[in-house]
Amino acid sequence: ARRSRGRGKVAAATPKIDEEALRNELKKLRKLPAVRLPCRRIYGVPLARGLASAVATSRTTRVELMGNLLGPEETFVLCAALSRAGCCAHLDLSSNSLGPEGCSHVTRLLRDNQSLSTLYLGDNQIGDEAATALLEAVVSHTVLRSLGLEWNGLGRRCAGMLSCAARANSTLTWLALSGNPLGDEGVDALYDGLCGAHASNLGF
């Protein structure tokens, strides 16, 4: 069974981040069209602000921050910057520590940013309620093509909204749901509602 990457456990198991080196790297990123910092143990509002500044200055279209330690506060700072920039097309926050509150900030970004076409949020322990709110935003989004929600504790209660989002959003062509405890009833409900949907790849 896959274990979630909680902030405390990861922080205790990894050496302290070299903040000065990361700040210098963020300065360089301000001149690039993409921000790629996977598995760098990034956490804390000060570093998140530096990251947000780099994103806002470069007006990047691609942000890859998978495998870090971003929690709700860091996610709020980052999403606010992305919303102001209004040009991010690819956002990967998988395997961080967003939780339901962090997901709510991403939901707000999705509502404000119609340029976002790819969103990966796998392994963040989002839960049914926050995921349902996110999917409500997906329903009316006109650009989103790929959505990753693997390993987020999504259960049967979320299956109906998943089905609705896949059916209603004509641009959504890839939806990943592996590792979620949808259960037999949830899977049946999801498949029943997907008749005529545009999603071409579904993972459970």
Biotite code that builds the C-alpha atoms (Angstrom):
import biotite.structure as struc

atoms = struc.array([
    struc.Atom([0.000, 0.000, 0.000], chain_id="A", res_id=1, res_name="ALA", atom_name="CA", element="C"),
    struc.Atom([1.209, 3.470, -0.851], chain_id="A", res_id=2, res_name="ARG", atom_name="CA", element="C"),
    struc.Atom([1.793, 5.829, 2.038], chain_id="A", res_id=3, res_name="ARG", atom_name="CA", element="C"),
    struc.Atom([0.954, 9.522, 1.841], chain_id="A", res_id=4, res_name="SER", atom_name="CA", element="C"),
    struc.Atom([3.813, 11.945, 2.077], chain_id="A", res_id=5, res_name="ARG", atom_name="CA", element="C"),
    struc.Atom([2.949, 13.916, 5.192], chain_id="A", res_id=6, res_name="GLY", atom_name="CA", element="C"),
    struc.Atom([4.934, 17.083, 5.815], chain_id="A", res_id=7, res_name="ARG", atom_name="CA", element="C"),
    struc.Atom([6.286, 16.028, 9.229], chain_id="A", res_id=8, res_name="GLY", atom_name="CA", element="C"),
    struc.Atom([7.488, 12.596, 8.178], chain_id="A", res_id=9, res_name="LYS", atom_name="CA", element="C"),
    struc.Atom([9.255, 13.805, 5.056], chain_id="A", res_id=10, res_name="VAL", atom_name="CA", element="C"),
    struc.Atom([10.833, 16.784, 6.781], chain_id="A", res_id=11, res_name="ALA", atom_name="CA", element="C"),
    struc.Atom([12.209, 14.550, 9.509], chain_id="A", res_id=12, res_name="ALA", atom_name="CA", element="C"),
    struc.Atom([13.626, 12.060, 7.021], chain_id="A", res_id=13, res_name="ALA", atom_name="CA", element="C"),
    struc.Atom([15.404, 14.520, 4.716], chain_id="A", res_id=14, res_name="THR", atom_name="CA", element="C"),
    struc.Atom([18.303, 16.922, 5.330], chain_id="A", res_id=15, res_name="PRO", atom_name="CA", element="C"),
    struc.Atom([17.682, 20.655, 5.678], chain_id="A", res_id=16, res_name="LYS", atom_name="CA", element="C"),
    struc.Atom([17.187, 22.421, 2.376], chain_id="A", res_id=17, res_name="ILE", atom_name="CA", element="C"),
    struc.Atom([19.904, 24.815, 1.192], chain_id="A", res_id=18, res_name="ASP", atom_name="CA", element="C"),
    struc.Atom([17.691, 27.902, 1.130], chain_id="A", res_id=19, res_name="GLU", atom_name="CA", element="C"),
    struc.Atom([20.349, 30.239, -0.260], chain_id="A", res_id=20, res_name="GLU", atom_name="CA", element="C"),
    struc.Atom([21.084, 27.924, -3.175], chain_id="A", res_id=21, res_name="ALA", atom_name="CA", element="C"),
    struc.Atom([17.371, 27.628, -3.909], chain_id="A", res_id=22, res_name="LEU", atom_name="CA", element="C"),
    struc.Atom([16.906, 31.403, -3.794], chain_id="A", res_id=23, res_name="ARG", atom_name="CA", element="C"),
    struc.Atom([19.718, 31.813, -6.321], chain_id="A", res_id=24, res_name="ASN", atom_name="CA", element="C"),
    struc.Atom([18.091, 29.195, -8.527], chain_id="A", res_id=25, res_name="GLU", atom_name="CA", element="C"),
    struc.Atom([14.755, 30.996, -8.311], chain_id="A", res_id=26, res_name="LEU", atom_name="CA", element="C"),
    struc.Atom([16.410, 34.189, -9.549], chain_id="A", res_id=27, res_name="LYS", atom_name="CA", element="C"),
    struc.Atom([17.577, 32.320, -12.652], chain_id="A", res_id=28, res_name="LYS", atom_name="CA", element="C"),
    struc.Atom([14.089, 30.908, -13.197], chain_id="A", res_id=29, res_name="LEU", atom_name="CA", element="C"),
    struc.Atom([12.722, 34.418, -13.656], chain_id="A", res_id=30, res_name="ARG", atom_name="CA", element="C"),
    struc.Atom([14.169, 34.387, -17.172], chain_id="A", res_id=31, res_name="LYS", atom_name="CA", element="C"),
    struc.Atom([12.782, 30.980, -18.155], chain_id="A", res_id=32, res_name="LEU", atom_name="CA", element="C"),
    struc.Atom([9.361, 29.990, -19.589], chain_id="A", res_id=33, res_name="PRO", atom_name="CA", element="C"),
    struc.Atom([9.100, 26.976, -17.259], chain_id="A", res_id=34, res_name="ALA", atom_name="CA", element="C"),
    struc.Atom([9.646, 26.410, -13.530], chain_id="A", res_id=35, res_name="VAL", atom_name="CA", element="C"),
    struc.Atom([10.826, 22.853, -12.822], chain_id="A", res_id=36, res_name="ARG", atom_name="CA", element="C"),
    struc.Atom([11.797, 22.096, -9.214], chain_id="A", res_id=37, res_name="LEU", atom_name="CA", element="C"),
    struc.Atom([10.719, 18.505, -8.464], chain_id="A", res_id=38, res_name="PRO", atom_name="CA", element="C"),
    struc.Atom([11.630, 16.797, -5.168], chain_id="A", res_id=39, res_name="CYS", atom_name="CA", element="C"),
    struc.Atom([13.506, 19.780, -3.715], chain_id="A", res_id=40, res_name="ARG", atom_name="CA", element="C"),
    struc.Atom([11.916, 19.699, -0.224], chain_id="A", res_id=41, res_name="ARG", atom_name="CA", element="C"),
    struc.Atom([10.471, 23.179, -0.759], chain_id="A", res_id=42, res_name="ILE", atom_name="CA", element="C"),
    struc.Atom([8.317, 24.400, 2.117], chain_id="A", res_id=43, res_name="TYR", atom_name="CA", element="C"),
    struc.Atom([7.710, 27.534, 4.162], chain_id="A", res_id=44, res_name="GLY", atom_name="CA", element="C"),
    struc.Atom([6.021, 30.793, 3.197], chain_id="A", res_id=45, res_name="VAL", atom_name="CA", element="C"),
    struc.Atom([9.276, 32.768, 2.588], chain_id="A", res_id=46, res_name="PRO", atom_name="CA", element="C"),
    struc.Atom([10.459, 30.271, -0.026], chain_id="A", res_id=47, res_name="LEU", atom_name="CA", element="C"),
    struc.Atom([6.954, 30.080, -1.462], chain_id="A", res_id=48, res_name="ALA", atom_name="CA", element="C"),
    struc.Atom([6.997, 33.862, -1.901], chain_id="A", res_id=49, res_name="ARG", atom_name="CA", element="C"),
    struc.Atom([10.322, 33.637, -3.718], chain_id="A", res_id=50, res_name="GLY", atom_name="CA", element="C"),
    struc.Atom([8.868, 30.945, -5.938], chain_id="A", res_id=51, res_name="LEU", atom_name="CA", element="C"),
    struc.Atom([5.737, 33.012, -6.556], chain_id="A", res_id=52, res_name="ALA", atom_name="CA", element="C"),
    struc.Atom([7.884, 36.010, -7.484], chain_id="A", res_id=53, res_name="SER", atom_name="CA", element="C"),
    struc.Atom([9.830, 33.926, -10.000], chain_id="A", res_id=54, res_name="ALA", atom_name="CA", element="C"),
    struc.Atom([6.580, 32.636, -11.491], chain_id="A", res_id=55, res_name="VAL", atom_name="CA", element="C"),
    struc.Atom([5.027, 36.103, -11.722], chain_id="A", res_id=56, res_name="ALA", atom_name="CA", element="C"),
    struc.Atom([8.142, 37.697, -13.230], chain_id="A", res_id=57, res_name="THR", atom_name="CA", element="C"),
    struc.Atom([8.743, 35.035, -15.862], chain_id="A", res_id=58, res_name="SER", atom_name="CA", element="C"),
    struc.Atom([5.031, 34.655, -16.683], chain_id="A", res_id=59, res_name="ARG", atom_name="CA", element="C"),
    struc.Atom([5.788, 30.965, -17.009], chain_id="A", res_id=60, res_name="THR", atom_name="CA", element="C"),
    struc.Atom([3.366, 28.626, -18.727], chain_id="A", res_id=61, res_name="THR", atom_name="CA", element="C"),
    struc.Atom([4.629, 25.459, -17.019], chain_id="A", res_id=62, res_name="ARG", atom_name="CA", element="C"),
    struc.Atom([5.133, 24.869, -13.268], chain_id="A", res_id=63, res_name="VAL", atom_name="CA", element="C"),
    struc.Atom([6.382, 21.474, -12.029], chain_id="A", res_id=64, res_name="GLU", atom_name="CA", element="C"),
    struc.Atom([6.696, 21.171, -8.237], chain_id="A", res_id=65, res_name="LEU", atom_name="CA", element="C"),
    struc.Atom([5.930, 17.527, -7.632], chain_id="A", res_id=66, res_name="MET", atom_name="CA", element="C"),
    struc.Atom([7.434, 15.751, -4.619], chain_id="A", res_id=67, res_name="GLY", atom_name="CA", element="C"),
    struc.Atom([7.988, 18.824, -2.435], chain_id="A", res_id=68, res_name="ASN", atom_name="CA", element="C"),
    struc.Atom([6.464, 19.801, 0.933], chain_id="A", res_id=69, res_name="LEU", atom_name="CA", element="C"),
    struc.Atom([4.036, 22.492, -0.130], chain_id="A", res_id=70, res_name="LEU", atom_name="CA", element="C"),
    struc.Atom([1.151, 22.840, 2.316], chain_id="A", res_id=71, res_name="GLY", atom_name="CA", element="C"),
    struc.Atom([-1.952, 25.067, 2.325], chain_id="A", res_id=72, res_name="PRO", atom_name="CA", element="C"),
    struc.Atom([-0.123, 28.323, 3.096], chain_id="A", res_id=73, res_name="GLU", atom_name="CA", element="C"),
    struc.Atom([2.520, 27.825, 0.418], chain_id="A", res_id=74, res_name="GLU", atom_name="CA", element="C"),
    struc.Atom([-0.161, 26.778, -2.062], chain_id="A", res_id=75, res_name="THR", atom_name="CA", element="C"),
    struc.Atom([-2.136, 29.941, -1.356], chain_id="A", res_id=76, res_name="PHE", atom_name="CA", element="C"),
    struc.Atom([0.898, 32.136, -2.112], chain_id="A", res_id=77, res_name="VAL", atom_name="CA", element="C"),
    struc.Atom([1.733, 30.223, -5.296], chain_id="A", res_id=78, res_name="LEU", atom_name="CA", element="C"),
    struc.Atom([-1.826, 30.096, -6.638], chain_id="A", res_id=79, res_name="CYS", atom_name="CA", element="C"),
    struc.Atom([-2.314, 33.814, -6.004], chain_id="A", res_id=80, res_name="ALA", atom_name="CA", element="C"),
    struc.Atom([0.771, 34.546, -8.133], chain_id="A", res_id=81, res_name="ALA", atom_name="CA", element="C"),
    struc.Atom([-0.368, 32.186, -10.889], chain_id="A", res_id=82, res_name="LEU", atom_name="CA", element="C"),
    struc.Atom([-3.815, 33.762, -10.882], chain_id="A", res_id=83, res_name="SER", atom_name="CA", element="C"),
    struc.Atom([-2.348, 37.249, -11.278], chain_id="A", res_id=84, res_name="ARG", atom_name="CA", element="C"),
    struc.Atom([-0.047, 36.093, -14.089], chain_id="A", res_id=85, res_name="ALA", atom_name="CA", element="C"),
    struc.Atom([-2.931, 34.346, -15.838], chain_id="A", res_id=86, res_name="GLY", atom_name="CA", element="C"),
    struc.Atom([-0.796, 32.368, -18.274], chain_id="A", res_id=87, res_name="CYS", atom_name="CA", element="C"),
    struc.Atom([0.007, 29.004, -16.614], chain_id="A", res_id=88, res_name="CYS", atom_name="CA", element="C"),
    struc.Atom([-1.050, 26.074, -18.812], chain_id="A", res_id=89, res_name="ALA", atom_name="CA", element="C"),
    struc.Atom([0.603, 23.175, -16.935], chain_id="A", res_id=90, res_name="HIS", atom_name="CA", element="C"),
    struc.Atom([0.626, 22.815, -13.131], chain_id="A", res_id=91, res_name="LEU", atom_name="CA", element="C"),
    struc.Atom([2.002, 19.752, -11.327], chain_id="A", res_id=92, res_name="ASP", atom_name="CA", element="C"),
    struc.Atom([1.640, 19.772, -7.526], chain_id="A", res_id=93, res_name="LEU", atom_name="CA", element="C"),
    struc.Atom([1.455, 16.003, -7.075], chain_id="A", res_id=94, res_name="SER", atom_name="CA", element="C"),
    struc.Atom([2.991, 14.390, -3.969], chain_id="A", res_id=95, res_name="SER", atom_name="CA", element="C"),
    struc.Atom([2.977, 17.486, -1.787], chain_id="A", res_id=96, res_name="ASN", atom_name="CA", element="C"),
    struc.Atom([1.001, 18.216, 1.400], chain_id="A", res_id=97, res_name="SER", atom_name="CA", element="C"),
    struc.Atom([-1.920, 20.235, 0.081], chain_id="A", res_id=98, res_name="LEU", atom_name="CA", element="C"),
    struc.Atom([-4.770, 18.550, 1.942], chain_id="A", res_id=99, res_name="GLY", atom_name="CA", element="C"),
    struc.Atom([-8.344, 19.887, 1.567], chain_id="A", res_id=100, res_name="PRO", atom_name="CA", element="C"),
    struc.Atom([-7.390, 23.509, 2.316], chain_id="A", res_id=101, res_name="GLU", atom_name="CA", element="C"),
    struc.Atom([-4.581, 23.569, -0.236], chain_id="A", res_id=102, res_name="GLY", atom_name="CA", element="C"),
    struc.Atom([-6.919, 22.068, -2.805], chain_id="A", res_id=103, res_name="CYS", atom_name="CA", element="C"),
    struc.Atom([-9.378, 24.917, -2.197], chain_id="A", res_id=104, res_name="SER", atom_name="CA", element="C"),
    struc.Atom([-6.705, 27.399, -3.324], chain_id="A", res_id=105, res_name="HIS", atom_name="CA", element="C"),
    struc.Atom([-6.130, 25.378, -6.494], chain_id="A", res_id=106, res_name="VAL", atom_name="CA", element="C"),
    struc.Atom([-9.891, 25.343, -7.076], chain_id="A", res_id=107, res_name="THR", atom_name="CA", element="C"),
    struc.Atom([-9.955, 29.132, -6.903], chain_id="A", res_id=108, res_name="ARG", atom_name="CA", element="C"),
    struc.Atom([-7.062, 29.270, -9.373], chain_id="A", res_id=109, res_name="LEU", atom_name="CA", element="C"),
    struc.Atom([-8.884, 26.938, -11.751], chain_id="A", res_id=110, res_name="LEU", atom_name="CA", element="C"),
    struc.Atom([-11.958, 29.167, -11.675], chain_id="A", res_id=111, res_name="ARG", atom_name="CA", element="C"),
    struc.Atom([-9.886, 32.281, -12.383], chain_id="A", res_id=112, res_name="ASP", atom_name="CA", element="C"),
    struc.Atom([-7.455, 30.828, -14.919], chain_id="A", res_id=113, res_name="ASN", atom_name="CA", element="C"),
    struc.Atom([-8.951, 29.584, -18.174], chain_id="A", res_id=114, res_name="GLN", atom_name="CA", element="C"),
    struc.Atom([-5.491, 28.966, -19.663], chain_id="A", res_id=115, res_name="SER", atom_name="CA", element="C"),
    struc.Atom([-4.819, 25.907, -17.458], chain_id="A", res_id=116, res_name="LEU", atom_name="CA", element="C"),
    struc.Atom([-4.929, 22.763, -19.589], chain_id="A", res_id=117, res_name="SER", atom_name="CA", element="C"),
    struc.Atom([-3.045, 20.274, -17.372], chain_id="A", res_id=118, res_name="THR", atom_name="CA", element="C"),
    struc.Atom([-3.449, 19.852, -13.612], chain_id="A", res_id=119, res_name="LEU", atom_name="CA", element="C"),
    struc.Atom([-1.818, 17.111, -11.528], chain_id="A", res_id=120, res_name="TYR", atom_name="CA", element="C"),
    struc.Atom([-2.771, 16.851, -7.837], chain_id="A", res_id=121, res_name="LEU", atom_name="CA", element="C"),
    struc.Atom([-2.108, 13.175, -7.102], chain_id="A", res_id=122, res_name="GLY", atom_name="CA", element="C"),
    struc.Atom([-1.038, 12.020, -3.618], chain_id="A", res_id=123, res_name="ASP", atom_name="CA", element="C"),
    struc.Atom([-2.171, 15.063, -1.636], chain_id="A", res_id=124, res_name="ASN", atom_name="CA", element="C"),
    struc.Atom([-4.890, 13.598, 0.624], chain_id="A", res_id=125, res_name="GLN", atom_name="CA", element="C"),
    struc.Atom([-7.485, 15.986, -0.739], chain_id="A", res_id=126, res_name="ILE", atom_name="CA", element="C"),
    struc.Atom([-10.556, 13.996, 0.279], chain_id="A", res_id=127, res_name="GLY", atom_name="CA", element="C"),
    struc.Atom([-14.107, 13.914, -1.099], chain_id="A", res_id=128, res_name="ASP", atom_name="CA", element="C"),
    struc.Atom([-15.358, 17.356, -0.091], chain_id="A", res_id=129, res_name="GLU", atom_name="CA", element="C"),
    struc.Atom([-12.446, 19.382, -1.485], chain_id="A", res_id=130, res_name="ALA", atom_name="CA", element="C"),
    struc.Atom([-12.296, 17.218, -4.619], chain_id="A", res_id=131, res_name="ALA", atom_name="CA", element="C"),
    struc.Atom([-16.009, 17.747, -5.235], chain_id="A", res_id=132, res_name="THR", atom_name="CA", element="C"),
    struc.Atom([-15.540, 21.528, -5.110], chain_id="A", res_id=133, res_name="ALA", atom_name="CA", element="C"),
    struc.Atom([-12.600, 21.221, -7.516], chain_id="A", res_id=134, res_name="LEU", atom_name="CA", element="C"),
    struc.Atom([-14.661, 19.121, -9.919], chain_id="A", res_id=135, res_name="LEU", atom_name="CA", element="C"),
    struc.Atom([-17.441, 21.713, -9.882], chain_id="A", res_id=136, res_name="GLU", atom_name="CA", element="C"),
    struc.Atom([-14.884, 24.153, -11.264], chain_id="A", res_id=137, res_name="ALA", atom_name="CA", element="C"),
    struc.Atom([-13.784, 21.555, -13.824], chain_id="A", res_id=138, res_name="VAL", atom_name="CA", element="C"),
    struc.Atom([-17.345, 21.286, -15.170], chain_id="A", res_id=139, res_name="VAL", atom_name="CA", element="C"),
    struc.Atom([-17.335, 24.862, -16.461], chain_id="A", res_id=140, res_name="SER", atom_name="CA", element="C"),
    struc.Atom([-13.657, 25.039, -17.452], chain_id="A", res_id=141, res_name="HIS", atom_name="CA", element="C"),
    struc.Atom([-13.167, 25.466, -21.183], chain_id="A", res_id=142, res_name="THR", atom_name="CA", element="C"),
    struc.Atom([-9.494, 24.498, -21.594], chain_id="A", res_id=143, res_name="VAL", atom_name="CA", element="C"),
    struc.Atom([-8.584, 21.737, -19.095], chain_id="A", res_id=144, res_name="LEU", atom_name="CA", element="C"),
    struc.Atom([-7.570, 18.529, -20.876], chain_id="A", res_id=145, res_name="ARG", atom_name="CA", element="C"),
    struc.Atom([-5.717, 16.455, -18.253], chain_id="A", res_id=146, res_name="SER", atom_name="CA", element="C"),
    struc.Atom([-6.556, 15.993, -14.563], chain_id="A", res_id=147, res_name="LEU", atom_name="CA", element="C"),
    struc.Atom([-4.637, 13.758, -12.153], chain_id="A", res_id=148, res_name="GLY", atom_name="CA", element="C"),
    struc.Atom([-6.302, 12.943, -8.808], chain_id="A", res_id=149, res_name="LEU", atom_name="CA", element="C"),
    struc.Atom([-4.622, 9.650, -7.884], chain_id="A", res_id=150, res_name="GLU", atom_name="CA", element="C"),
    struc.Atom([-4.154, 8.592, -4.236], chain_id="A", res_id=151, res_name="TRP", atom_name="CA", element="C"),
    struc.Atom([-6.327, 11.271, -2.686], chain_id="A", res_id=152, res_name="ASN", atom_name="CA", element="C"),
    struc.Atom([-8.754, 9.264, -0.582], chain_id="A", res_id=153, res_name="GLY", atom_name="CA", element="C"),
    struc.Atom([-11.651, 9.822, -2.969], chain_id="A", res_id=154, res_name="LEU", atom_name="CA", element="C"),
    struc.Atom([-14.596, 7.567, -2.142], chain_id="A", res_id=155, res_name="GLY", atom_name="CA", element="C"),
    struc.Atom([-18.041, 6.663, -3.422], chain_id="A", res_id=156, res_name="ARG", atom_name="CA", element="C"),
    struc.Atom([-19.464, 10.107, -2.522], chain_id="A", res_id=157, res_name="ARG", atom_name="CA", element="C"),
    struc.Atom([-17.165, 11.738, -5.075], chain_id="A", res_id=158, res_name="CYS", atom_name="CA", element="C"),
    struc.Atom([-17.947, 9.332, -7.926], chain_id="A", res_id=159, res_name="ALA", atom_name="CA", element="C"),
    struc.Atom([-21.064, 11.173, -9.067], chain_id="A", res_id=160, res_name="GLY", atom_name="CA", element="C"),
    struc.Atom([-19.226, 14.484, -9.400], chain_id="A", res_id=161, res_name="MET", atom_name="CA", element="C"),
    struc.Atom([-16.333, 12.785, -11.190], chain_id="A", res_id=162, res_name="LEU", atom_name="CA", element="C"),
    struc.Atom([-18.812, 11.390, -13.686], chain_id="A", res_id=163, res_name="SER", atom_name="CA", element="C"),
    struc.Atom([-20.505, 14.762, -14.093], chain_id="A", res_id=164, res_name="CYS", atom_name="CA", element="C"),
    struc.Atom([-17.197, 16.571, -14.711], chain_id="A", res_id=165, res_name="ALA", atom_name="CA", element="C"),
    struc.Atom([-16.034, 14.033, -17.309], chain_id="A", res_id=166, res_name="ALA", atom_name="CA", element="C"),
    struc.Atom([-19.396, 14.144, -19.070], chain_id="A", res_id=167, res_name="ARG", atom_name="CA", element="C"),
    struc.Atom([-19.921, 17.914, -18.986], chain_id="A", res_id=168, res_name="ALA", atom_name="CA", element="C"),
    struc.Atom([-16.405, 19.091, -19.852], chain_id="A", res_id=169, res_name="ASN", atom_name="CA", element="C"),
    struc.Atom([-15.908, 18.528, -23.576], chain_id="A", res_id=170, res_name="SER", atom_name="CA", element="C"),
    struc.Atom([-12.175, 19.371, -23.440], chain_id="A", res_id=171, res_name="THR", atom_name="CA", element="C"),
    struc.Atom([-11.263, 16.833, -20.713], chain_id="A", res_id=172, res_name="LEU", atom_name="CA", element="C"),
    struc.Atom([-9.589, 13.834, -22.351], chain_id="A", res_id=173, res_name="THR", atom_name="CA", element="C"),
    struc.Atom([-7.451, 12.346, -19.551], chain_id="A", res_id=174, res_name="TRP", atom_name="CA", element="C"),
    struc.Atom([-8.551, 11.608, -15.986], chain_id="A", res_id=175, res_name="LEU", atom_name="CA", element="C"),
    struc.Atom([-6.394, 9.586, -13.549], chain_id="A", res_id=176, res_name="ALA", atom_name="CA", element="C"),
    struc.Atom([-7.993, 8.116, -10.421], chain_id="A", res_id=177, res_name="LEU", atom_name="CA", element="C"),
    struc.Atom([-5.787, 5.184, -9.410], chain_id="A", res_id=178, res_name="SER", atom_name="CA", element="C"),
    struc.Atom([-5.351, 4.454, -5.719], chain_id="A", res_id=179, res_name="GLY", atom_name="CA", element="C"),
    struc.Atom([-8.675, 5.960, -4.624], chain_id="A", res_id=180, res_name="ASN", atom_name="CA", element="C"),
    struc.Atom([-11.135, 3.850, -2.558], chain_id="A", res_id=181, res_name="PRO", atom_name="CA", element="C"),
    struc.Atom([-14.115, 4.409, -4.845], chain_id="A", res_id=182, res_name="LEU", atom_name="CA", element="C"),
    struc.Atom([-15.471, 0.951, -4.076], chain_id="A", res_id=183, res_name="GLY", atom_name="CA", element="C"),
    struc.Atom([-17.608, -1.180, -6.375], chain_id="A", res_id=184, res_name="ASP", atom_name="CA", element="C"),
    struc.Atom([-20.630, 1.111, -6.099], chain_id="A", res_id=185, res_name="GLU", atom_name="CA", element="C"),
    struc.Atom([-18.540, 4.172, -6.819], chain_id="A", res_id=186, res_name="GLY", atom_name="CA", element="C"),
    struc.Atom([-16.876, 2.590, -9.845], chain_id="A", res_id=187, res_name="VAL", atom_name="CA", element="C"),
    struc.Atom([-20.242, 1.426, -11.186], chain_id="A", res_id=188, res_name="ASP", atom_name="CA", element="C"),
    struc.Atom([-21.736, 4.891, -10.712], chain_id="A", res_id=189, res_name="ALA", atom_name="CA", element="C"),
    struc.Atom([-18.756, 6.461, -12.439], chain_id="A", res_id=190, res_name="LEU", atom_name="CA", element="C"),
    struc.Atom([-18.902, 4.165, -15.452], chain_id="A", res_id=191, res_name="TYR", atom_name="CA", element="C"),
    struc.Atom([-22.685, 4.474, -15.727], chain_id="A", res_id=192, res_name="ASP", atom_name="CA", element="C"),
    struc.Atom([-22.378, 8.227, -15.930], chain_id="A", res_id=193, res_name="GLY", atom_name="CA", element="C"),
    struc.Atom([-19.529, 8.211, -18.432], chain_id="A", res_id=194, res_name="LEU", atom_name="CA", element="C"),
    struc.Atom([-21.643, 7.132, -21.408], chain_id="A", res_id=195, res_name="CYS", atom_name="CA", element="C"),
    struc.Atom([-20.935, 9.685, -24.086], chain_id="A", res_id=196, res_name="GLY", atom_name="CA", element="C"),
    struc.Atom([-18.146, 11.354, -22.088], chain_id="A", res_id=197, res_name="ALA", atom_name="CA", element="C"),
    struc.Atom([-15.028, 12.624, -23.808], chain_id="A", res_id=198, res_name="HIS", atom_name="CA", element="C"),
    struc.Atom([-12.532, 11.152, -21.330], chain_id="A", res_id=199, res_name="ALA", atom_name="CA", element="C"),
    struc.Atom([-10.367, 8.662, -23.212], chain_id="A", res_id=200, res_name="SER", atom_name="CA", element="C"),
    struc.Atom([-8.147, 7.398, -20.395], chain_id="A", res_id=201, res_name="ASN", atom_name="CA", element="C"),
    struc.Atom([-9.413, 6.467, -16.954], chain_id="A", res_id=202, res_name="LEU", atom_name="CA", element="C"),
    struc.Atom([-7.166, 5.005, -14.256], chain_id="A", res_id=203, res_name="GLY", atom_name="CA", element="C"),
    struc.Atom([-8.397, 3.392, -11.058], chain_id="A", res_id=204, res_name="PHE", atom_name="CA", element="C"),
])
